[in-house]
């Protein structure tokens, strides 16, 4: 079973900006991360980005870290962007996420794009809906529990 862990749990009351690592949070079924501006009844309730992707931007000379790409959950040890849509992840003891989108179109260039000429979130960030809620915290496991037929 493919497995990694949570490096940061990040939130912000508004959309469109960097998020702050609050170290723990509550994933709410059919909503997202409690208190986060991206929560709601839509297909991008929670965003995830691997620390390995953030490291690519650090290698380009940027001083960035968890939350700087507006992701809710920063992970390590799991190749998130290689997981197909429909993959189910267990996060922490009880939370369950279903991947609904890989990457996104950035209609407005972010500050990171202007600093580095590139950004990893449009290609390597993933988005999910919360199928089962639960508490999540730094250090918790994140593991693949189900992949659609034909998944890697």
VOZAGU-125998 format. One record per residue (C-alpha): residue number from 1; residue in one letter; x, y, z. Coordinates in pm, whole numbers. Each point is the difference from the previous one (the first is absolute). Layout:
BEGIN
+-----+--------+--------+--------+--------+
! num ! residu !      X !      Y !      Z !
+-----+--------+--------+--------+--------+
! NUM !      A !      X !      Y !      Z !
...
+-----+--------+--------+--------+--------+
REM end
This chain:
BEGIN
+-----+--------+--------+--------+--------+
! num ! residu !      X !      Y !      Z !
+-----+--------+--------+--------+--------+
!   1 !      X !      0 !      0 !      0 !
!   2 !      X !    132 !    343 !    -93 !
!   3 !      X !     50 !    213 !    309 !
!   4 !      X !    142 !    335 !    106 !
!   5 !      X !    -62 !    245 !    280 !
!   6 !      X !   -129 !    349 !     70 !
!   7 !      X !    269 !    269 !     30 !
!   8 !      X !   -236 !    297 !     47 !
!   9 !      X !   -372 !     79 !     41 !
!  10 !      X !    -60 !    345 !   -148 !
!  11 !      X !   -298 !    230 !     -1 !
!  12 !      X !   -107 !    351 !    -90 !
!  13 !      X !   -339 !    167 !     40 !
!  14 !      X !     14 !    135 !   -359 !
!  15 !      X !     72 !   -149 !   -341 !
!  16 !      X !    288 !    111 !   -217 !
!  17 !      X !    291 !     31 !    239 !
!  18 !      X !    255 !   -185 !    201 !
!  19 !      X !   -120 !   -212 !    290 !
!  20 !      X !    135 !    -34 !    354 !
!  21 !      X !    110 !   -332 !    147 !
!  22 !      X !   -229 !    -52 !    299 !
!  23 !      X !    146 !   -351 !     64 !
!  24 !      X !   -341 !   -168 !     35 !
!  25 !      X !   -355 !     36 !   -115 !
!  26 !      X !   -336 !   -160 !    -62 !
!  27 !      X !    -95 !   -132 !   -342 !
!  28 !      X !   -376 !     39 !    -29 !
!  29 !      X !   -195 !   -242 !   -220 !
!  30 !      X !   -121 !    159 !   -326 !
!  31 !      X !    159 !    335 !     97 !
!  32 !      X !    378 !      1 !     42 !
!  33 !      X !    235 !    123 !    272 !
!  34 !      X !   -190 !    177 !    276 !
!  35 !      X !     57 !    376 !    -12 !
!  36 !      X !    157 !     -1 !   -345 !
!  37 !      X !   -122 !    232 !   -275 !
!  38 !      X !      3 !   -278 !   -261 !
!  39 !      X !   -248 !   -214 !    190 !
!  40 !      X !   -346 !    -47 !   -146 !
!  41 !      X !   -218 !   -216 !   -220 !
!  42 !      X !    229 !    -38 !   -302 !
!  43 !      X !    269 !   -230 !   -142 !
!  44 !      X !    305 !    180 !    144 !
!  45 !      X !    -73 !    -10 !    373 !
!  46 !      X !    356 !    -93 !    101 !
!  47 !      X !    329 !     57 !   -179 !
!  48 !      X !    313 !   -209 !     47 !
!  49 !      X !    358 !     57 !   -107 !
!  50 !      X !    304 !   -218 !     61 !
!  51 !      X !    300 !    152 !    174 !
!  52 !      X !    203 !   -155 !   -283 !
!  53 !      X !   -177 !    245 !   -235 !
!  54 !      X !     78 !    292 !    231 !
!  55 !      X !    365 !   -111 !     -2 !
!  56 !      X !      4 !     54 !   -381 !
!  57 !      X !    -86 !    366 !     56 !
!  58 !      X !    263 !     28 !    274 !
!  59 !      X !    253 !   -138 !   -247 !
!  60 !      X !   -101 !    286 !   -232 !
!  61 !      X !    112 !    242 !    271 !
!  62 !      X !   -329 !     81 !    172 !
!  63 !      X !    -45 !     21 !    375 !
!  64 !      X !   -329 !   -193 !     19 !
!  65 !      X !   -152 !   -255 !    228 !
!  66 !      X !   -325 !   -168 !    101 !
!  67 !      X !   -307 !    215 !    -62 !
!  68 !      X !    176 !    237 !   -239 !
!  69 !      X !   -177 !   -165 !   -296 !
!  70 !      X !   -340 !     31 !    176 !
!  71 !      X !    -17 !   -376 !     60 !
!  72 !      X !   -188 !   -136 !    300 !
!  73 !      X !    203 !   -315 !     54 !
!  74 !      X !    372 !    -25 !    -71 !
!  75 !      X !    117 !   -360 !    -23 !
!  76 !      X !    326 !   -192 !    -25 !
!  77 !      X !     78 !   -344 !   -136 !
!  78 !      X !   -296 !    -38 !   -238 !
!  79 !      X !      8 !     92 !   -370 !
!  80 !      X !   -330 !    190 !      7 !
!  81 !      X !     -8 !    122 !   -359 !
!  82 !      X !     43 !   -359 !   -128 !
!  83 !      X !   -325 !   -110 !    167 !
!  84 !      X !   -300 !    -17 !   -236 !
!  85 !      X !   -328 !    181 !     50 !
!  86 !      X !   -228 !   -217 !    211 !
!  87 !      X !    279 !   -118 !    233 !
!  88 !      X !   -111 !    -15 !    363 !
!  89 !      X !    244 !    105 !    271 !
!  90 !      X !    -27 !    -59 !    373 !
!  91 !      X !    141 !    291 !    198 !
!  92 !      X !     58 !    -41 !    371 !
!  93 !      X !   -213 !   -258 !    179 !
!  94 !      X !   -342 !     59 !   -157 !
!  95 !      X !      0 !    262 !   -277 !
!  96 !      X !    -51 !   -111 !   -358 !
!  97 !      X !     65 !    214 !   -310 !
!  98 !      X !    -80 !    -73 !   -365 !
!  99 !      X !    221 !    161 !   -263 !
! 100 !      X !   -211 !    204 !   -242 !
! 101 !      X !    258 !    209 !   -189 !
! 102 !      X !    371 !     -1 !    -75 !
! 103 !      X !    152 !    342 !    -57 !
! 104 !      X !   -195 !    313 !    -80 !
! 105 !      X !     -7 !    288 !   -239 !
! 106 !      X !    132 !    318 !    159 !
! 107 !      X !   -198 !    283 !   -153 !
! 108 !      X !    212 !    255 !    181 !
! 109 !      X !    373 !    -43 !     42 !
! 110 !      X !     99 !    -27 !    364 !
! 111 !      X !    296 !    168 !    168 !
! 112 !      X !    192 !   -327 !    -15 !
! 113 !      X !    -37 !    -17 !   -378 !
! 114 !      X !    137 !    353 !    -34 !
! 115 !      X !    295 !    -79 !    227 !
! 116 !      X !     97 !   -334 !   -156 !
! 117 !      X !   -162 !      6 !   -343 !
! 118 !      X !   -185 !   -318 !     93 !
! 119 !      X !   -223 !   -150 !    269 !
! 120 !      X !    -55 !   -363 !     96 !
! 121 !      X !   -361 !     22 !    118 !
! 122 !      X !   -157 !     11 !   -350 !
! 123 !      X !    176 !   -325 !    -94 !
! 124 !      X !     63 !   -186 !    325 !
! 125 !      X !   -265 !    112 !    247 !
! 126 !      X !   -299 !   -227 !     43 !
! 127 !      X !   -352 !     69 !    116 !
! 128 !      X !   -248 !   -217 !    185 !
! 129 !      X !   -338 !    -18 !    166 !
! 130 !      X !    -44 !   -118 !    358 !
! 131 !      X !   -192 !   -331 !     -3 !
! 132 !      X !     41 !    -58 !    374 !
! 133 !      X !    103 !    264 !    251 !
! 134 !      X !    251 !    -19 !    278 !
! 135 !      X !    286 !    169 !    180 !
! 136 !      X !    333 !     33 !   -180 !
! 137 !      X !    334 !    114 !    136 !
! 138 !      X !    364 !     30 !    -92 !
! 139 !      X !    157 !   -346 !      6 !
! 140 !      X !   -322 !   -185 !    -84 !
! 141 !      X !     15 !   -263 !   -274 !
! 142 !      X !   -152 !     56 !   -343 !
! 143 !      X !    -47 !   -316 !   -198 !
! 144 !      X !   -161 !   -124 !   -317 !
! 145 !      X !   -289 !   -232 !     87 !
! 146 !      X !   -166 !    -35 !   -340 !
! 147 !      X !     87 !     89 !   -359 !
! 148 !      X !   -228 !    -16 !   -303 !
! 149 !      X !     52 !   -282 !   -249 !
! 150 !      X !    302 !     69 !   -218 !
! 151 !      X !    161 !    219 !    272 !
! 152 !      X !    373 !    -21 !     58 !
+-----+--------+--------+--------+--------+
REM end
